[in-house]
């Protein structure tokens, strides 16, 4: 099949034609091209409001596309090397949930690392799938979870031959990649699907000298956050489907949860951003990689900070590394990552992506400039000079192996009671606790609450991490399963 013309932007073209026609609106949305909400129109601009429209014949329908959205999907599939691409306007969360719900029915097993985004576990609550965790190894020097070893995946497959799918982070939040191609080969040999969570891997499809992308590795589905490194509007993503899947069934699953009123602002941003990456992606991501490497070199000259990259590659737990990620370890400065995160924001007006126990992540994209990178480097140097203290007393990151006692769906909907945090040890949790970002659960429904987990929660609270998930917003209480 010949390559399609990636310069085309069918949704954008249809919206421009729609504007020229000057239709009289007796449909929703009720602001009627902004005239009914002048304050919002003044804030967002008339051009934006006139394009916040509903599905109609010339603009197609996201739930059942037959014209311009269908053509835009074909262009996206072609650009990403997929059989089918779906426009997702409920965020990559919706794409990840679709992957799990498409692959697994109630009671069926899915093999996955524990350092998954909460959306994966949410999907198991919705659909009733059962997790089989492959516990990742950790790098104690920098305090992060790594990828899945091939031996651990092989063991999980051998012990759970009835599992339907394996989910792989490609990459992790920090930039670590597992050996995705080998995992795909192992899974397919066992009759299992492979789902790639590529929320942080859009650029793998368009840059040069990047880790392998999900579709290139033969994954059956991949969820891609275009709004992260791809340049589209927040909440817009692609779900990619490989040759082994039934795209008609996948669309049915999407339509279970995705809005029937897809935002044309989000859809057009996906269409325009896909064109930009398909045409200019190599140049864009060469620049991003160079900027990240410049900042990494400068930060590593400050002292005590460690901005890590491909030197960590070991062929297994770190099979590859995404060099666009500016991940920085802060422990030798005597500060938790979250403390550096807060100082950067509160005292230097610099907003990095997240901070955890030992690291911060500064997200680098084509929208960044040399000047801003220098500002970040200077701020980090000054923070070290002013705040550096002894490393003693810093909590060393340890991966906490979850004891999954009850299926997530069963635990979430079970009868429960609220206990003070300090009295919840030894009980089974019925809700999430996580630091966000990155949104990887410390506790998930159905898992045993241990003293080690409680110590970790208290430490993160003390250091000022943004903890979320429990019904009690202050995280003084946890919901646990009632005991008979």
C-alpha positions in Angstrom: 0.0 0.0 0.0 1.5 3.4 -1.0 2.3 5.9 1.7 -0.4 8.5 2.2 0.1 12.2 1.9 1.1 13.2 5.4 0.8 16.9 4.6 -3.0 16.5 4.6 -5.1 17.5 7.7 -8.6 16.5 6.8 -10.2 17.5 10.1 -8.6 21.0 10.0 -9.7 21.3 6.3 -13.3 20.4 7.2 -13.4 22.9 10.1 -12.0 25.7 7.9 -14.7 24.9 5.3 -17.3 24.9 8.1 -16.3 28.4 9.2 -16.6 29.7 5.6 -20.2 28.4 5.4 -21.4 30.5 8.3 -24.1 28.1 9.4 -26.8 29.3 11.7 -26.5 27.1 14.8 -29.7 25.5 16.3 -27.6 22.7 17.8 -25.3 22.3 20.8 -23.1 23.5 22.4 -25.3 26.1 23.9 -22.8 29.0 23.8 -23.6 29.2 20.1 -20.1 29.9 18.7 -19.2 31.9 21.8 -22.1 34.5 21.6 -23.9 33.1 24.6 -20.8 33.3 26.9 -18.9 36.5 26.3 -16.6 36.2 29.3 -15.4 32.7 28.1 -15.1 34.0 24.5 -13.0 36.9 25.7 -10.8 34.5 27.7 -10.3 31.8 25.0 -10.8 33.9 21.9 -13.5 34.0 19.2 -11.5 31.7 16.9 -11.4 29.0 19.5 -15.1 29.3 20.5 -16.4 29.3 16.9 -14.6 25.9 16.4 -16.1 24.3 19.6 -18.8 22.6 17.7 -20.8 19.4 17.7 -20.7 16.4 15.3 -22.5 17.1 12.1 -22.5 15.8 8.5 -19.6 17.8 7.1 -17.5 17.2 10.3 -18.1 13.4 10.7 -18.8 11.6 14.0 -16.1 10.3 16.3 -18.1 7.3 17.4 -18.8 6.1 13.9 -16.5 8.0 11.5 -17.2 7.7 7.7 -15.5 10.8 6.2 -13.0 13.3 7.5 -12.3 11.6 10.9 -12.0 8.3 9.1 -9.4 9.8 6.7 -7.6 11.4 9.6 -7.5 8.0 11.4 -6.0 6.4 8.2 -3.3 9.1 8.0 -2.5 8.5 11.7 -2.3 4.8 11.3 0.0 5.3 8.3 2.2 7.7 10.2 2.6 5.4 13.2 2.8 2.1 11.2 -0.4 0.7 12.7 -3.3 -1.2 11.2 -5.7 1.3 12.8 -5.5 4.5 14.8 -8.2 5.8 17.0 -8.6 9.5 18.0 -8.9 9.5 21.8 -10.3 12.6 23.6 -10.7 11.2 27.1 -6.9 11.2 27.6 -4.4 8.3 27.4 -6.2 7.0 30.4 -9.1 6.1 28.1 -6.7 4.5 25.6 -5.0 2.4 28.3 -8.4 1.3 29.7 -9.5 0.3 26.2 -6.4 -1.9 25.7 -7.0 -3.8 28.9 -10.8 -4.1 28.4 -10.3 -5.3 24.8 -7.7 -7.9 25.8 -9.3 -9.3 29.0 -12.7 -10.2 30.2 -13.8 -10.6 33.8 -11.7 -13.2 35.7 -9.0 -13.4 33.0 -5.3 -12.7 33.9 -3.0 -10.0 32.6 0.7 -9.9 33.2 2.2 -6.5 34.0 4.8 -4.6 36.0 3.7 -3.1 39.3 4.9 0.4 38.2 2.0 0.9 36.0 -0.2 4.0 35.8 -3.4 3.9 37.8 -5.4 3.8 34.6 -4.3 0.2 34.2 -5.7 -0.8 37.6 -8.8 1.3 37.0 -9.4 -0.9 33.9 -9.2 -4.0 36.0 -11.7 -2.5 38.4 -14.1 -1.8 35.5 -13.6 -5.1 33.7 -12.7 -7.6 36.4 -9.3 -8.7 35.0 -6.9 -10.2 37.5 -3.3 -8.8 37.7 -0.2 -11.0 37.7 2.6 -8.7 38.7 6.2 -9.1 37.4 8.1 -7.3 40.1 10.7 -4.9 38.6 14.2 -4.7 39.9 15.4 -1.4 41.3 18.4 0.8 40.9 19.3 1.7 44.5 21.8 4.3 43.6 19.2 6.5 41.9 16.1 5.0 43.4 13.9 4.0 40.5 12.0 1.0 39.3 13.5 -0.6 36.2 12.0 -2.6 33.4 10.9 -6.2 33.4 13.6 -8.9 33.0 13.0 -11.5 30.2 13.5 -14.3 32.8 10.8 -12.8 35.0 8.4 -12.5 32.1 9.1 -16.0 31.0 8.4 -17.2 34.5 5.1 -15.4 34.6 4.1 -16.9 31.3 5.0 -20.4 32.4 3.1 -20.0 35.7 0.1 -18.4 34.1 -0.3 -19.9 30.7 -4.0 -18.9 30.6 -3.1 -15.2 30.8 -4.5 -13.2 27.9 -2.1 -10.3 27.7 1.2 -8.7 28.8 1.3 -5.0 29.4 4.7 -3.2 29.0 5.6 0.4 29.9 7.5 1.8 26.8 9.2 3.8 28.4 8.7 4.3 32.1 8.2 7.8 33.4 12.0 8.1 33.9 12.9 6.8 30.4 13.7 3.2 31.1 12.7 0.6 28.3 12.3 -3.1 28.6 13.3 -5.5 25.8 9.9 -5.0 24.1 10.6 -6.9 20.9 11.7 -10.0 22.8 8.7 -9.8 25.2 6.4 -9.6 22.1 8.0 -12.7 20.7 7.6 -14.6 24.0 4.0 -13.5 24.4 2.9 -14.3 20.9 4.5 -17.7 21.1 2.4 -18.3 24.2 -0.8 -17.0 22.5 -0.9 -13.8 24.5 -1.4 -10.2 23.3 1.1 -7.4 24.1 -0.2 -4.0 25.2 2.3 -1.1 25.1 1.7 1.9 27.4 3.5 4.5 25.4 2.2 7.6 27.3 5.7 8.8 27.3 6.9 7.4 24.0 5.2 9.3 21.1 8.6 10.4 19.8 9.8 6.8 19.4 7.7 6.7 16.2 9.3 9.8 14.6 12.8 10.5 15.9 16.0 8.8 14.9 18.1 6.7 17.2 15.2 6.2 19.5 14.2 3.0 21.4 11.9 0.8 19.4 8.2 1.8 19.3 5.3 -0.5 20.1 4.1 -1.0 16.6 7.6 -1.6 15.2 8.2 -4.2 17.9 5.0 -6.0 16.9 2.8 -5.1 19.9 -0.9 -5.7 19.4 -2.0 -2.3 20.8 -0.3 0.9 22.0 -1.6 4.0 23.7 0.2 7.1 22.8 0.0 10.5 24.6 0.3 13.0 21.7 -0.2 15.8 24.2 3.0 15.0 26.0 5.9 14.9 23.5 3.7 15.2 20.4 2.5 18.8 20.7 -1.3 18.3 20.7 -3.7 19.7 23.3 -3.9 18.2 26.8 -6.3 15.2 26.9 -5.8 14.2 23.3 -4.2 10.8 22.4 -4.0 8.0 19.9 -4.8 4.4 20.4 -2.9 2.2 17.9 -4.0 -1.3 16.9 -1.7 -3.9 15.2 -2.5 -6.5 12.7 -3.6 -9.2 15.2 -6.6 -7.2 16.6 -10.2 -6.7 15.4 -10.5 -2.9 15.1 -14.3 -3.0 15.0 -14.4 -4.7 18.4 -11.8 -2.2 19.8 -14.0 0.7 18.6 -17.0 -0.9 20.4 -14.9 -0.9 23.6 -13.8 2.7 23.1 -17.4 3.7 22.7 -18.3 2.2 26.1 -16.5 5.0 27.9 -15.4 7.7 25.5 -17.7 10.8 25.1 -20.2 10.9 22.2 -19.4 14.7 22.0 -15.8 14.6 20.9 -14.1 18.0 21.1 -13.1 19.3 17.7 -10.5 21.4 19.3 -8.8 18.2 20.6 -9.5 16.3 17.3 -8.0 19.1 15.2 -5.0 19.3 17.5 -4.3 15.6 17.0 -4.7 16.0 13.2 -2.3 19.0 13.0 0.2 17.5 15.4 0.3 14.1 13.5 1.1 16.0 10.3 3.8 18.0 12.0 5.5 14.9 13.4 5.1 12.9 10.2 6.7 15.7 8.2 9.1 17.3 10.7 9.6 14.6 13.4 13.2 13.7 12.7 14.3 17.3 12.9 12.1 18.1 16.0 13.3 15.2 18.1 17.0 15.6 17.1 16.7 19.1 18.6 14.9 17.8 21.7 17.6 15.1 22.2 20.4 17.6 21.8 18.8 20.0 24.3 18.3 17.3 26.9 21.9 16.2 26.5 23.2 19.8 26.8 21.2 20.2 30.1 22.3 16.8 31.3 26.0 17.6 30.7 25.7 21.0 32.5 23.8 19.5 35.5 26.3 16.7 35.9 29.1 19.4 36.2 27.4 21.1 39.1 28.2 18.2 41.5 26.0 15.8 43.6 23.1 15.8 41.1 23.1 12.9 38.7 21.3 13.4 35.4 21.3 9.8 34.0 21.0 8.5 30.5 22.1 5.6 28.2 25.1 4.8 30.4 22.6 2.8 32.6 21.8 0.4 29.8 22.5 -3.2 30.9 20.7 -5.2 28.2 17.9 -6.5 30.4 16.2 -4.4 33.1 17.4 -1.3 31.3 17.4 -2.6 27.7 17.3 0.9 26.3 16.9 4.5 27.6 15.0 7.5 26.2 17.6 10.2 26.0 15.0 13.0 25.6 14.1 12.4 29.3 15.9 14.7 31.7 15.7 12.6 34.8 17.8 14.0 37.7 18.7 12.2 40.9 18.9 14.6 43.9 19.8 12.3 46.9 23.5 13.3 47.1 22.4 16.9 47.5 20.7 15.7 50.7 17.2 16.6 49.3 14.3 14.5 48.2 13.3 15.0 44.6 10.0 16.5 45.8 11.8 19.0 47.9 13.8 20.2 44.9 10.6 20.2 42.9 8.9 22.5 45.4 11.9 24.9 45.7 12.1 25.2 41.9 8.4 26.1 41.7 8.1 28.3 44.8 11.4 30.2 44.7 12.5 30.1 41.1 9.2 30.0 39.1 10.3 26.8 37.4 7.7 24.0 37.0 9.2 20.6 36.4 7.1 17.5 35.6 7.4 15.8 39.0 9.5 15.0 42.0 9.5 11.8 44.0 11.7 10.4 46.8 15.0 10.7 45.0 14.4 12.3 41.6 12.9 15.1 39.5 11.9 14.9 35.8 12.2 18.0 33.7 10.2 17.3 30.5 12.1 18.6 27.4 10.2 19.2 24.2 10.4 21.2 21.0 8.8 24.1 22.8 11.8 24.6 25.1 14.6 27.1 24.5 18.3 27.2 25.4 17.7 30.2 27.6 15.1 28.3 29.7 17.4 25.3 30.0 20.2 27.6 31.3 17.8 29.0 33.8 17.0 25.5 35.1 20.7 24.6 35.4 21.5 27.9 37.2 18.6 27.3 39.7 19.8 23.7 40.4 23.3 25.0 41.1 22.0 27.7 43.4 19.7 25.2 45.2 22.7 22.9 45.8 24.8 25.9 47.2 22.0 27.1 49.5 20.3 23.9 50.6 22.8 21.1 50.4 22.9 19.0 53.5 24.0 15.6 54.8 22.4 12.6 53.0 21.9 10.9 56.4 18.3 10.2 57.1 17.2 10.2 53.5 14.8 7.3 52.7 16.4 4.9 50.2 13.9 4.0 47.6 12.8 0.4 47.8 10.3 -1.3 45.5 7.5 -2.6 47.7 6.3 -5.9 46.4 2.5 -5.8 46.6 0.6 -8.7 48.2 -2.5 -8.9 45.9 -5.0 -10.7 48.2 -8.3 -9.8 46.5 -9.1 -9.0 42.9 -9.1 -5.2 42.3 -12.7 -5.1 41.2 -13.9 -7.2 44.1 -12.0 -5.1 46.6 -13.1 -1.8 45.2 -16.8 -2.7 45.4 -16.6 -4.7 48.7 -18.1 -3.6 52.0 -15.5 -1.4 53.6 -14.7 0.7 56.7 -12.4 3.7 57.3 -9.5 3.2 59.7 -6.9 5.7 60.8 -3.7 5.4 58.7 -1.6 4.1 61.6 -4.2 1.4 62.5 -4.7 0.1 59.0 -1.6 -2.2 58.9 -2.4 -5.8 58.1 -5.7 -5.0 56.5 -6.7 -5.2 52.8 -7.0 -1.8 51.1 -10.1 -1.0 49.0 -8.8 2.2 47.3 -5.7 3.8 45.8 -2.9 5.7 47.3 -0.5 7.3 44.9 1.8 10.2 44.4 0.7 12.2 41.3 2.4 12.6 39.1 3.5 10.0 38.1 0.3 8.3 39.2 1.9 4.9 40.0 0.0 3.4 43.0 1.7 2.9 46.3 -1.4 0.9 47.2 -4.2 -0.4 45.0 -7.5 -2.0 45.8 -7.1 -5.6 46.9 -3.5 -5.2 48.3 -2.4 -5.8 51.8 -1.4 -2.7 53.8 2.0 -3.3 55.4 4.1 -1.3 57.8 6.6 -0.7 55.1 3.9 0.8 52.9 2.6 3.0 55.8 6.2 4.2 56.5 6.5 5.2 52.8 3.2 7.1 52.8 4.2 9.0 56.0 7.6 9.9 54.5 6.0 11.1 51.3 3.5 13.2 53.2 6.3 14.7 55.4 8.3 15.7 52.3 5.3 17.4 50.6 4.4 14.9 47.9 1.0 15.4 46.3 -0.8 12.2 47.4 -4.1 11.3 45.9 -6.6 8.4 45.5 -8.2 7.8 48.9 -11.7 8.9 49.7 -10.2 10.9 52.6 -8.5 13.8 50.8 -6.2 14.4 53.8 -5.0 10.8 53.8 -5.5 10.4 57.5 -7.8 7.4 57.0 -7.8 4.5 54.6 -10.8 2.5 53.5 -10.2 -1.2 54.1 -12.3 -4.3 53.6 -14.6 -5.1 56.5 -13.7 -8.3 58.3 -16.3 -10.9 59.1 
